[in-house]
Amino acid sequence: LYEYGHGVDQDFSAALHWFGLAAADDDPIAEYSIAMMYEYGLGVPRSYDSAMSWLQKAAATRRYPAAQYGIGTLYEAGFGVQRDYAEALHWYKVAAANDYPAAENSLGQMYQEGRGVSQDYSMALEWYRRAAAHQYPYAEENLAQLYAAGLGVPRNYAIALHWLELAAAHGDERAKPAIERLKGLMRNSAP
């Protein structure tokens, strides 16, 4: 409640206090919440080291996939740790094994861009599809990009449009202008 100010004034110190009490009982959601406070500097000085420590607790105690994904993002970006794509890939796969769509999408991006792995559009497609099966809008947008560009699949603007429309329906604001651009491209390329 205090973290977001739901029904009370927003108070990060109070949020940290209550999360700390729950974390003392090995509550992975509380541990993850404390990690996010440190990662983003919410009521505490920003500390990627502290964020990583809390993420590791949450990932280890209850196999909390959001924490596993968070560890992957820190390794991929090199925040508080040496950038390590292999370690990011490992943690994304651990979270994806728990059906965490953001991790599945990140795996798709790593394969699409060849970060820490050989570039492989078919693997990117597979991971994006897994995330899209959870209605994860960013994976839907990434699928649209693959189809629009013909990366690993035959170029197909109609399928790309379908994925962009799903992404927009699932809350991806970036998909809306992309839909209009793609429709324009489809009009201009029609025989």
N, CA and C of each residue as an Amber inpcrd file, in Angstrom:
protein
   573
   0.8140000  -1.2010000   0.0000000   0.0000000   0.0000000   0.0000000
   0.8590000   1.2660000   0.0000000   1.8610000   1.2690000   0.8900000
   2.6800000   2.4730000   1.0280000   3.5580000   2.7170000  -0.1970000
   3.9990000   1.6450000  -0.8520000   4.8770000   1.8090000  -2.0090000
   4.1980000   2.6040000  -3.1180000   2.9090000   2.3200000  -3.3530000
   2.1860000   2.9820000  -4.4420000   1.2020000   4.0480000  -3.9600000
   1.0170000   4.1620000  -2.6450000   0.0800000   5.1460000  -2.1220000
  -1.3690000   4.7410000  -2.3290000  -1.6720000   3.4420000  -2.2320000
  -3.0530000   2.9640000  -2.3780000  -3.7730000   3.0940000  -1.0380000
  -4.6450000   4.0800000  -0.9380000  -5.4290000   4.2840000   0.2790000
  -4.6740000   4.9770000   1.3920000  -3.4070000   5.2230000   1.1910000
  -2.5680000   5.9260000   2.1630000  -1.6270000   6.8310000   1.3790000
  -0.9920000   7.7590000   2.0800000   0.0250000   8.5690000   1.4080000
   1.1950000   7.6690000   1.0130000   1.7650000   7.9280000  -0.1650000
   2.9210000   7.1540000  -0.5930000   4.0610000   7.4170000   0.3740000
   4.6420000   6.3430000   0.9000000   5.6940000   6.4630000   1.8950000
   6.6670000   5.2950000   1.7030000   7.7610000   5.5500000   1.0130000
   8.7070000   4.4820000   0.7240000   9.3630000   3.9400000   1.9850000
   9.5660000   4.7890000   2.9830000  10.1650000   4.3050000   4.2380000
   9.2440000   3.3000000   4.9100000   7.9600000   3.6050000   4.9380000
   6.9950000   2.6650000   5.5230000   6.9160000   1.3930000   4.6860000
   6.9490000   1.5470000   3.3770000   6.9190000   0.3650000   2.5040000
   8.1220000  -0.5250000   2.7810000   9.3080000   0.0840000   2.8780000
  10.5220000  -0.6810000   3.1480000  10.4190000  -1.3940000   4.4930000
   9.8650000  -0.7110000   5.4930000   9.6770000  -1.3210000   6.8160000
   8.8130000  -2.5780000   6.7190000   7.6660000  -2.4690000   6.0710000
   6.7390000  -3.6060000   5.9830000   7.2920000  -4.7110000   5.0950000
   7.9470000  -4.3340000   4.0030000   8.5840000  -5.3570000   3.1640000
   9.6840000  -6.0750000   3.9510000  10.4210000  -5.3150000   4.7780000
  11.4830000  -5.9160000   5.5940000  10.9440000  -6.9380000   6.5670000
   9.7960000  -6.6430000   7.1740000   9.1860000  -7.6070000   8.0960000
   8.7840000  -8.8870000   7.3660000   8.1910000  -8.7230000   6.1950000
   7.7850000  -9.9000000   5.4240000   9.0060000 -10.6560000   4.9010000
  10.0450000  -9.9220000   4.4930000  11.2580000 -10.5600000   3.9810000
  11.9560000 -11.3660000   5.0780000  11.8130000 -10.9290000   6.3300000
  12.4010000 -11.6790000   7.4450000  11.7960000 -13.0820000   7.5380000
  10.6010000 -13.2470000   7.0020000   9.9460000 -14.5620000   6.9380000
  10.1410000 -15.2280000   5.5880000  11.1510000 -14.7960000   4.8410000
  11.4870000 -15.3620000   3.5190000  10.3660000 -15.2160000   2.5050000
   9.6470000 -14.1070000   2.5450000   8.5970000 -13.8610000   1.5520000
   9.2580000 -13.3440000   0.2740000   9.1890000 -14.1210000  -0.8260000
   9.9020000 -13.7190000  -2.0380000   9.3420000 -12.4520000  -2.6800000
   8.0620000 -12.1870000  -2.5260000   7.4870000 -10.9610000  -3.0980000
   8.0370000  -9.7500000  -2.3690000   8.1550000  -9.8470000  -1.0530000
   8.7330000  -8.7440000  -0.2720000  10.2090000  -8.5620000  -0.6290000
  10.9340000  -9.6730000  -0.7610000  12.3510000  -9.5820000  -1.1240000
  12.5050000  -8.9350000  -2.4940000  11.6650000  -9.3340000  -3.4280000
  11.6880000  -8.7440000  -4.7710000  11.3470000  -7.2520000  -4.7070000
  10.3650000  -6.8940000  -3.9130000   9.9570000  -5.4860000  -3.7930000
  11.0820000  -4.6360000  -3.2230000  11.7930000  -5.1620000  -2.2470000
  12.9440000  -4.4350000  -1.6960000  14.0120000  -4.2830000  -2.7780000
  14.2360000  -5.3270000  -3.5500000  15.2140000  -5.2550000  -4.6380000
  14.8640000  -4.1400000  -5.6060000  13.5870000  -4.0380000  -5.9650000
  13.1690000  -2.9990000  -6.9100000  13.3490000  -1.6070000  -6.3080000
  13.1290000  -1.4780000  -5.0010000  13.3400000  -0.1780000  -4.3600000
  14.8040000   0.2360000  -4.4810000  15.7050000  -0.7260000  -4.2770000
  17.1330000  -0.4160000  -4.4140000  17.5260000  -0.1930000  -5.8750000
  16.9770000  -0.9910000  -6.7790000  17.3500000  -0.8390000  -8.1850000
  16.9550000   0.5310000  -8.7220000  15.7910000   1.0220000  -8.3000000
  15.2910000   2.2980000  -8.8310000  15.4720000   3.4650000  -7.8680000
  16.0730000   3.2340000  -6.6990000  16.3070000   4.3080000  -5.7510000
  15.0220000   4.8850000  -5.1770000  14.0900000   4.0300000  -4.8350000
  12.7970000   4.4720000  -4.2890000  12.8590000   4.5040000  -2.7650000
  13.1130000   5.6840000  -2.2060000  13.1700000   5.8380000  -0.7550000
  14.4790000   5.3820000  -0.1400000  15.3720000   4.8730000  -0.9640000
  16.7030000   4.4410000  -0.5390000  17.6820000   4.8790000  -1.6220000
  18.9470000   5.0160000  -1.2810000  19.9120000   5.3190000  -2.3460000
  19.9590000   4.1590000  -3.3470000  20.0390000   4.4790000  -4.6300000
  20.1230000   3.4380000  -5.6520000  21.3630000   2.5880000  -5.3880000
  21.1610000   1.2730000  -5.3630000  22.2720000   0.3590000  -5.1390000
  21.9950000  -0.9320000  -5.8870000  22.7080000  -1.1210000  -6.9870000
  22.5390000  -2.3530000  -7.7540000  23.0610000  -3.5580000  -6.9750000
  24.0720000  -3.3420000  -6.1270000  24.5700000  -4.4460000  -5.3080000
  23.4870000  -4.9320000  -4.3530000  22.8120000  -3.9860000  -3.6970000
  21.7280000  -4.3700000  -2.7920000  20.5680000  -4.9890000  -3.5600000
  20.2710000  -4.4220000  -4.7240000  19.2000000  -4.9880000  -5.5520000
  19.5280000  -6.4320000  -5.9050000  20.7610000  -6.7050000  -6.3410000
  21.1520000  -8.0640000  -6.7060000  21.0480000  -9.0010000  -5.5080000
  21.4720000  -8.5440000  -4.3620000  21.4170000  -9.3780000  -3.1670000
  19.9770000  -9.7960000  -2.8470000  19.0700000  -8.8360000  -2.8920000
  17.6570000  -9.1350000  -2.6110000  17.0460000  -9.9910000  -3.7160000
  17.4200000  -9.7550000  -4.9550000  16.9070000 -10.5990000  -6.0480000
  17.3700000 -12.0390000  -5.8770000  18.6130000 -12.2210000  -5.4870000
  19.1290000 -13.5730000  -5.2930000  18.3850000 -14.2890000  -4.1720000
  18.0520000 -13.5570000  -3.1070000  17.2650000 -14.1720000  -2.0230000
  15.8950000 -14.6050000  -2.5380000  15.2420000 -13.7220000  -3.2690000
  13.9040000 -14.0370000  -3.7750000  13.9470000 -15.1710000  -4.7920000
  14.9980000 -15.2060000  -5.5960000  15.1170000 -16.2600000  -6.6100000
  15.4070000 -17.6060000  -5.9630000  16.1570000 -17.5940000  -4.8870000
  16.5770000 -18.8440000  -4.2590000  15.5120000 -19.4160000  -3.3260000
  14.8400000 -18.5640000  -2.5710000  13.9380000 -19.0780000  -1.5400000
  12.6990000 -19.7450000  -2.0950000  12.0990000 -19.1620000  -3.0980000
  10.8350000 -19.6980000  -3.5910000  10.7930000 -19.8010000  -5.1120000
  11.9670000 -19.7700000  -5.7250000  12.0080000 -19.8280000  -7.1890000
  11.0670000 -18.7900000  -7.7880000  11.1990000 -17.5760000  -7.3420000
  10.3260000 -16.4880000  -7.7690000  10.7820000 -16.0000000  -9.1420000
  10.0150000 -16.2510000 -10.2210000  10.4930000 -15.9570000 -11.5710000
  10.7380000 -14.4760000 -11.8490000  10.0060000 -13.5710000 -11.2230000
  10.2750000 -12.1480000 -11.4440000  11.6780000 -11.7940000 -10.9560000
  12.1060000 -12.4100000  -9.8560000  13.4510000 -12.1700000  -9.3320000
  14.4970000 -12.8070000 -10.2380000  14.2120000 -14.0090000 -10.7280000
  15.1360000 -14.6690000 -11.6440000  15.3290000 -13.8090000 -12.8880000
  14.2420000 -13.2840000 -13.4110000  14.3010000 -12.3820000 -14.5650000
  15.0920000 -11.1240000 -14.2180000  14.8390000 -10.5700000 -13.0370000
  15.5530000  -9.3620000 -12.6100000  17.0500000  -9.5570000 -12.5520000
  17.4890000 -10.7210000 -12.0840000  18.9160000 -11.0250000 -12.0660000
  19.4550000 -11.0300000 -13.4990000  18.6870000 -11.6360000 -14.3970000
  19.0900000 -11.6520000 -15.8060000  19.2390000 -10.2570000 -16.3800000
  18.3040000  -9.3610000 -16.0450000  18.3820000  -8.0020000 -16.5960000
  19.6090000  -7.2580000 -16.0790000  19.9600000  -7.4720000 -14.8070000
  21.1500000  -6.8070000 -14.2770000  22.4090000  -7.3080000 -14.9900000
  22.4880000  -8.6170000 -15.2140000  23.6470000  -9.1570000 -15.9420000
  23.6680000  -8.6900000 -17.4010000  22.5110000  -8.6390000 -18.0370000
  22.4840000  -8.2120000 -19.4360000  22.9100000  -6.7530000 -19.5760000
  22.4520000  -5.9050000 -18.6620000  22.7620000  -4.4790000 -18.7400000
  24.1080000  -4.1270000 -18.1050000  24.6050000  -5.0130000 -17.2360000
  25.8480000  -4.7040000 -16.5270000  25.6320000  -3.7040000 -15.4080000
  24.4710000  -3.7480000 -14.7690000  24.1830000  -2.8470000 -13.6480000
  24.6040000  -3.5220000 -12.3490000  25.6490000  -2.9940000 -11.7100000
  26.1160000  -3.5190000 -10.4360000  26.9430000  -4.7850000 -10.5610000
  27.0320000  -5.3050000 -11.7670000  27.8330000  -6.5010000 -12.0480000
  28.5110000  -6.3010000 -13.3910000  29.5130000  -7.1200000 -13.6620000
  30.1260000  -7.1110000 -14.9820000  29.0920000  -7.6270000 -15.9820000
  28.9180000  -6.9330000 -17.0990000  27.9890000  -7.4140000 -18.1240000
  28.3850000  -8.8370000 -18.5020000  27.3930000  -9.7320000 -18.4680000
  27.6810000 -11.1440000 -18.7330000  26.4560000 -11.7490000 -19.4170000
  26.5140000 -11.8170000 -20.7520000  25.3650000 -12.3290000 -21.5060000
  25.0800000 -13.7950000 -21.1980000  26.1130000 -14.5840000 -20.9450000
  25.8980000 -16.0010000 -20.6290000  25.1210000 -16.1300000 -19.3270000
  25.4650000 -15.3100000 -18.3480000  24.7610000 -15.3590000 -17.0650000
  23.3290000 -14.8330000 -17.2220000  23.1620000 -13.7840000 -18.0200000
  21.8090000 -13.2730000 -18.2990000  20.9720000 -14.3540000 -18.9630000
  21.5490000 -15.0140000 -19.9570000  20.8470000 -16.0880000 -20.6630000
  20.4290000 -17.1840000 -19.6880000  21.3340000 -17.5560000 -18.7910000
  21.0220000 -18.5830000 -17.7920000  19.8040000 -18.1930000 -16.9590000
  19.8180000 -16.9750000 -16.4260000  18.7230000 -16.5500000 -15.5440000
  17.4210000 -16.3670000 -16.3080000  17.4980000 -15.8880000 -17.5440000
  16.2870000 -15.7930000 -18.3560000  15.6920000 -17.1840000 -18.5930000
  16.5530000 -18.1720000 -18.8380000  16.0550000 -19.5310000 -19.0600000
  15.4320000 -20.1070000 -17.7920000  16.0150000 -19.7970000 -16.6410000
  15.4400000 -20.2660000 -15.3710000  14.0470000 -19.6620000 -15.1910000
  13.9210000 -18.3600000 -15.4380000  12.6110000 -17.6990000 -15.3010000
  11.6350000 -18.2000000 -16.3590000  12.1200000 -18.4200000 -17.5740000
  11.2520000 -18.9160000 -18.6510000  10.7460000 -20.3190000 -18.3410000
  11.5490000 -21.1160000 -17.6500000  11.1060000 -22.4560000 -17.2530000
   9.9180000 -22.3690000 -16.2930000   9.7570000 -21.2150000 -15.6600000
   8.6140000 -20.9530000 -14.7900000   7.5480000 -20.1310000 -15.5040000
   7.5700000 -20.1640000 -16.8560000   6.5680000 -19.4900000 -17.6920000
   6.4830000 -17.9900000 -17.4430000   7.6280000 -17.3390000 -17.3170000
   7.6560000 -15.8920000 -17.1110000   7.8300000 -15.2250000 -18.4690000
   6.7690000 -14.5880000 -19.0040000   6.8100000 -14.0930000 -20.3840000
   7.8680000 -13.0290000 -20.6610000   8.1850000 -12.1790000 -19.7050000
   9.2220000 -11.1680000 -19.9470000  10.5620000 -11.8450000 -20.2060000
  10.8320000 -12.9390000 -19.5070000  12.0780000 -13.6810000 -19.7170000
  12.0670000 -14.3620000 -21.0840000  10.9390000 -14.9200000 -21.4630000
  10.8310000 -15.5480000 -22.7820000  11.0860000 -14.5130000 -23.8810000
  10.5270000 -13.3290000 -23.7060000  10.7400000 -12.2520000 -24.6700000
  12.2100000 -11.8370000 -24.7140000  12.8360000 -11.7200000 -23.5600000
  14.2550000 -11.3390000 -23.5190000  15.1240000 -12.3960000 -24.1800000
  14.7790000 -13.6620000 -24.0170000  15.5040000 -14.7170000 -24.7160000
  15.3580000 -14.5430000 -26.2240000  14.1510000 -14.2220000 -26.6650000
  13.9400000 -13.9570000 -28.0860000  14.8170000 -12.8250000 -28.5850000
  14.9240000 -11.7640000 -27.7960000  15.7500000 -10.6270000 -28.1950000
  17.2270000 -11.0090000 -28.2710000  17.6730000 -11.8200000 -27.3080000
  19.0770000 -12.2210000 -27.3280000  19.3840000 -13.0510000 -28.5720000
  18.4730000 -13.9510000 -28.9300000  18.6850000 -14.7480000 -30.1430000
  18.5460000 -13.8980000 -31.4030000  17.5950000 -12.9750000 -31.4110000
  17.4200000 -12.1290000 -32.5890000  18.6570000 -11.2790000 -32.8370000
  19.2280000 -10.7420000 -31.7800000  20.3450000  -9.8170000 -31.9150000
  21.7090000 -10.4890000 -31.7810000  21.7180000 -11.7800000 -31.4100000
  22.9970000 -12.4800000 -31.2590000  23.7970000 -12.0070000 -30.0640000
  23.1290000 -11.7140000 -28.9710000  23.8100000 -11.2890000 -27.7460000
  24.0370000 -12.5040000 -26.8430000  25.2910000 -12.9400000 -26.7510000
  25.6210000 -14.0770000 -25.9050000  25.3340000 -15.4240000 -26.5380000
  24.7330000 -15.4130000 -27.7090000  24.4100000 -16.6250000 -28.4660000
  24.6130000 -16.3050000 -29.9400000  24.6630000 -17.3360000 -30.7390000
  24.6980000 -17.1020000 -32.1820000  23.3370000 -16.5690000 -32.6080000
  23.3480000 -15.5930000 -33.4920000  22.0850000 -15.0450000 -33.9840000
  21.2730000 -16.1650000 -34.6260000  20.0280000 -16.2920000 -34.1980000
  19.1920000 -17.3950000 -34.6630000  17.7390000 -16.9180000 -34.6550000
  17.2530000 -16.5370000 -35.8480000  15.8870000 -16.0100000 -35.9320000
  14.8340000 -17.0620000 -35.5990000  15.1080000 -18.3340000 -35.8940000
  14.1090000 -19.3570000 -35.5760000  13.9750000 -19.5250000 -34.0590000
  15.0740000 -19.4220000 -33.3330000  14.9970000 -19.4760000 -31.8680000
  14.3200000 -18.2210000 -31.3290000  14.6160000 -17.0690000 -31.9150000
  13.9430000 -15.8380000 -31.4970000  12.4420000 -15.9850000 -31.6870000
  12.0510000 -16.4900000 -32.8370000  10.6400000 -16.6970000 -33.1330000
   9.9920000 -17.6140000 -32.1060000  10.6790000 -18.7030000 -31.7680000
  10.1390000 -19.6550000 -30.7880000   9.9150000 -18.9910000 -29.4310000
  10.9140000 -18.2420000 -28.9660000  10.7760000 -17.5900000 -27.6550000
   9.7150000 -16.4950000 -27.6870000   9.6470000 -15.7140000 -28.7560000
   8.6070000 -14.6940000 -28.8580000   7.2200000 -15.3340000 -28.8600000
   7.0860000 -16.4490000 -29.5560000   5.7800000 -17.1260000 -29.5870000
   5.3770000 -17.6260000 -28.2060000   6.3400000 -18.1390000 -27.4600000
   6.0300000 -18.5950000 -26.0980000   5.5340000 -17.4250000 -25.2470000
   6.2230000 -16.2970000 -25.3490000   5.8020000 -15.1260000 -24.5680000
   4.4640000 -14.5950000 -25.0610000   4.2550000 -14.6060000 -26.3820000
   2.9850000 -14.1240000 -26.9450000   1.8180000 -15.0140000 -26.5350000
   2.0880000 -16.2790000 -26.2800000   1.0240000 -17.1790000 -25.8090000
   0.4830000 -16.7310000 -24.4580000   1.2700000 -15.9310000 -23.7290000
   0.8310000 -15.3430000 -22.4520000   0.2510000 -13.9370000 -22.6590000
   0.0360000 -13.5670000 -23.9130000  -0.4580000 -12.2350000 -24.2840000
   0.5020000 -11.1370000 -23.8380000   1.7840000 -11.4160000 -23.9550000
   2.8060000 -10.4350000 -23.5950000   2.9950000  -9.4950000 -24.7870000
   2.5760000  -8.2410000 -24.6590000   2.5050000  -7.3600000 -25.8240000
   3.8470000  -7.0690000 -26.4860000   4.9320000  -7.0300000 -25.7290000
   6.2210000  -6.7110000 -26.3400000   6.7000000  -7.8640000 -27.2150000
   6.3680000  -9.0850000 -26.8460000   6.6900000 -10.2340000 -27.7040000
   5.8390000 -10.2000000 -28.9640000   4.5870000  -9.8010000 -28.8220000
   3.7230000  -9.6810000 -29.9900000   4.2800000  -8.6370000 -30.9590000
   4.7730000  -7.5280000 -30.4180000   5.3800000  -6.5020000 -31.2700000
   6.6570000  -7.0310000 -31.9300000   7.4410000  -7.7920000 -31.1840000
   8.6650000  -8.3570000 -31.7570000   8.3510000  -9.3590000 -32.8630000
   7.2960000 -10.1450000 -32.6930000   6.8660000 -11.0520000 -33.7620000
   6.4810000 -10.2530000 -35.0030000   5.7670000  -9.1590000 -34.7940000
   5.3740000  -8.3050000 -35.9280000   6.6090000  -7.8080000 -36.6700000
   7.6300000  -7.4090000 -35.9400000   8.8550000  -6.9220000 -36.5750000
   9.5180000  -8.0090000 -37.4130000   9.5500000  -9.2430000 -36.8850000
  10.1510000 -10.3360000 -37.6530000   9.3900000 -10.5650000 -38.9560000
   8.0560000 -10.5820000 -38.8790000   7.2520000 -10.8130000 -40.0840000
   7.3320000  -9.6300000 -41.0510000   7.3550000  -8.4220000 -40.5400000
   7.4210000  -7.2530000 -41.4220000   8.7520000  -7.1880000 -42.1590000
   9.8200000  -7.6110000 -41.4900000  11.1500000  -7.5450000 -42.1000000
  11.5420000  -8.8420000 -42.8130000  10.7600000  -9.9070000 -42.5960000
  11.1140000 -11.1870000 -43.1920000  12.3560000 -11.7890000 -42.5640000
  12.4880000 -11.6630000 -41.2590000  13.6490000 -12.2080000 -40.5450000
  13.3000000 -13.5810000 -39.9770000  13.8190000 -14.6220000 -40.5950000
  13.5680000 -15.9780000 -40.1380000  12.2380000 -16.5470000 -40.5800000
  11.4440000 -15.7150000 -41.2170000  10.1340000 -16.1080000 -41.7490000
   9.9430000 -15.3630000 -43.0640000   9.0790000 -15.8740000 -43.9230000
   8.7880000 -15.0880000 -45.1290000   8.1260000 -13.7570000 -44.7350000
   8.5110000 -12.6890000 -45.4180000   7.8980000 -11.3790000 -45.1370000
   6.3910000 -11.4970000 -45.3500000   5.6260000 -11.0330000 -44.3620000
   4.1760000 -11.1190000 -44.4580000   3.5780000  -9.9650000 -43.6500000
   3.1840000  -8.9140000 -44.3600000   2.6560000  -7.7250000 -43.6900000
   1.3360000  -8.0090000 -42.9840000   0.5200000  -8.9030000 -43.5290000
  -0.7720000  -9.2030000 -42.9030000  -0.5600000  -9.8630000 -41.5410000
   0.3820000 -10.7880000 -41.4580000   0.6630000 -11.4280000 -40.1670000
   1.2980000 -10.4150000 -39.2150000   2.1720000  -9.5780000 -39.7430000
   2.7830000  -8.5290000 -38.9130000   1.7020000  -7.6170000 -38.3350000
   0.7430000  -7.2360000 -39.1630000  -0.3530000  -6.3770000 -38.7030000
  -1.1610000  -7.0720000 -37.6130000  -1.4250000  -8.3540000 -37.7920000
  -2.1540000  -9.1270000 -36.7750000  -1.4450000  -9.0490000 -35.4240000
  -0.1120000  -9.2750000 -35.4270000   0.6230000  -9.2370000 -34.1670000
   0.6620000  -7.8410000 -33.5670000   0.7700000  -6.8160000 -34.4070000
   0.7490000  -5.4410000 -33.8850000  -0.6010000  -5.1050000 -33.2750000
  -1.6720000  -5.5460000 -33.9080000  -3.0010000  -5.2810000 -33.3610000
  -3.1870000  -5.9780000 -32.0140000  -2.6770000  -7.1940000 -31.8860000
  -2.7380000  -7.8800000 -30.5920000  -1.9120000  -7.1310000 -29.5490000
  -0.7170000  -6.6870000 -29.9380000   0.1300000  -5.9460000 -29.0000000
  -0.5750000  -4.6860000 -28.5140000  -1.2140000  -3.9680000 -29.4300000
  -1.9450000  -2.7520000 -29.0440000  -3.1020000  -3.1010000 -28.1240000
  -3.8170000  -4.1760000 -28.4360000  -4.9540000  -4.5900000 -27.6050000
  -4.5080000  -5.0170000 -26.2080000  -3.2570000  -5.4750000 -26.1000000
  -2.7340000  -5.9130000 -24.8080000  -1.9200000  -4.8270000 -24.1080000
  -2.0210000  -3.5780000 -24.6020000  -1.4840000  -2.4490000 -23.8550000
  -0.1720000  -1.8580000 -24.3240000   0.3790000  -2.3220000 -25.4320000
   1.6440000  -1.7600000 -25.9290000   1.3420000  -0.4880000 -26.7230000
   1.6100000   0.6500000 -26.1210000   1.3320000   1.9410000 -26.7560000
   2.1800000   2.1580000 -28.0140000   3.3670000   1.5590000 -28.0630000
   4.2320000   1.7260000 -29.2370000   3.6470000   1.0450000 -30.4660000
   2.7720000   0.0790000 -30.2460000   2.2100000  -0.6620000 -31.3810000
   1.2420000   0.1930000 -32.1960000   0.5810000   1.1390000 -31.5590000
  -0.4390000   1.9330000 -32.2670000   0.1480000   2.7280000 -33.4360000
   1.2030000   3.5070000 -33.2350000   1.7740000   4.2010000 -34.4000000
   2.4050000   3.2270000 -35.3960000   2.9130000   2.1030000 -34.8950000
   3.4990000   1.1090000 -35.7980000   2.4300000   0.5150000 -36.7110000
   1.2110000   0.3740000 -36.2000000   0.1030000  -0.1320000 -37.0220000
  -0.1430000   0.8140000 -38.1910000  -0.1830000   2.0990000 -37.9040000
  -0.4370000   3.0790000 -38.9710000   0.6930000   3.0880000 -39.9990000
   1.9410000   2.9910000 -39.5190000   3.0740000   2.9460000 -40.4550000
   2.9970000   1.7050000 -41.3360000   2.6550000   0.5690000 -40.7270000
   2.5770000  -0.6690000 -41.4940000   1.4280000  -0.6220000 -42.4930000
   0.2950000  -0.0650000 -42.0960000  -0.8230000   0.0570000 -43.0320000
  -0.4300000   0.9280000 -44.2130000   0.3200000   2.0060000 -43.9660000
   0.8010000   2.8540000 -45.0500000   1.7350000   2.1020000 -45.9670000
   2.6150000   1.3220000 -45.3900000   3.5360000   0.5110000 -46.1680000
   2.7710000  -0.5080000 -47.0170000   1.7210000  -1.0900000 -46.4330000
   0.9120000  -2.0690000 -47.1660000   0.1780000  -1.4040000 -48.3480000
  -0.3100000  -0.1620000 -48.1220000  -0.9980000   0.5670000 -49.2140000
  -0.0100000   0.8880000 -50.3320000   1.1700000   1.3210000 -49.9680000
   2.1740000   1.7320000 -50.9590000   2.8010000   0.5640000 -51.7040000
   2.7470000  -0.6260000 -51.1140000   3.3700000  -1.7730000 -51.7780000
   2.3360000  -2.6570000 -52.5030000   1.0620000  -2.2740000 -52.3990000
   0.0240000  -3.0620000 -53.0880000   0.1510000  -2.8870000 -54.6020000
  -0.0510000  -4.0070000 -55.3710000   0.0910000  -3.9060000 -56.8290000
  -1.0010000  -3.0840000 -57.4600000
